């Protein structure tokens, strides 16, 4: 029996120490998903916590035949989708978040590479923000988790053909957004 | 191949879901169509941008915060269950303490014998009892004021003691967490 399986079994019996180990193992994937979907670190941190709390209370519904990672990411993505739907899209705050001028203050100089990285991160989040919550989840699972269409479909409770068309639609929307903008050379 | 179909295939090609023949068809169209060439370049550029984006590491405090919230929630649940049990226990104790008085009251007014013997006339007797109950209670309250006060005081003492013990146990639990 793997460590993870043992932690899950113990956590299902109410062992919070074992659940803490699962949190440590999955906090970065869950946080990254929330960050990519919600667009800022404060909300992402709160969403990650909430996702773990939901997972703890729903552990009895977890099917051990399914990878725990998929189950956990499914909870997190549905939570983020709900949160995005509830949130009235505040374009002003999004602009504040991403169009924040890059500081090059003389008392705290940032290396050029870090500035470029920050700028690229802001640009990526700005692009993701134009997508619908579910499309955003699909793109995030595809690029940051290397999920197949089948895995994305399972995580988001959708069909494979729905994922195929969602990814197509999302890419078209992203391509339209970057229309006329300088391309970020990789 | 039409442009619409070509654009649909581009997304699948980026995800490695086209076979060799489909790729050849797409390439043939893209090579001959300026608009699709521009679209393909844009999609490739976006693909590279997203593929190179790093995974954002979670702040270390996430685990601590989750565990703290779990512990708090458990405490609240335990307090609720304990409080309910305590309340019910107190009521049960008070009822037990008052039972002899209530039985005495029912016996003195003739209702208890009527209830025990049964029969249709019981209902009539109960209605008659309810009619005069308020008067009887007032008279009996005067007679039994001392034992009633004593019983109430005992119940309150028991309830406060149990509450104190419960709060102490909760504080110890919180210290452990």
Interface residues (C-beta under 8 A of the other chain):
Chain A: X16 X19 X20 X23 X24 X27 X28 X29 X30 X31 X32 X35 X36 X41 X44 X45 X48 X49 X52 X53 X56 X120 X121 X123 X124 X127 X139 X142 X143 X144 X149 X164 X167 X168 X171 X172 X174 X175 X178 X179 X183 X184 X186
Chain B: X7 X8 X10 X11 X12 X14 X15 X17 X39 X42 X43 X45 X46 X48 X49 X50 X51 X52 X53 X55 X56 X57 X58 X59 X61 X62 X63 X65 X66 X67 X69 X70 X71 X73 X74
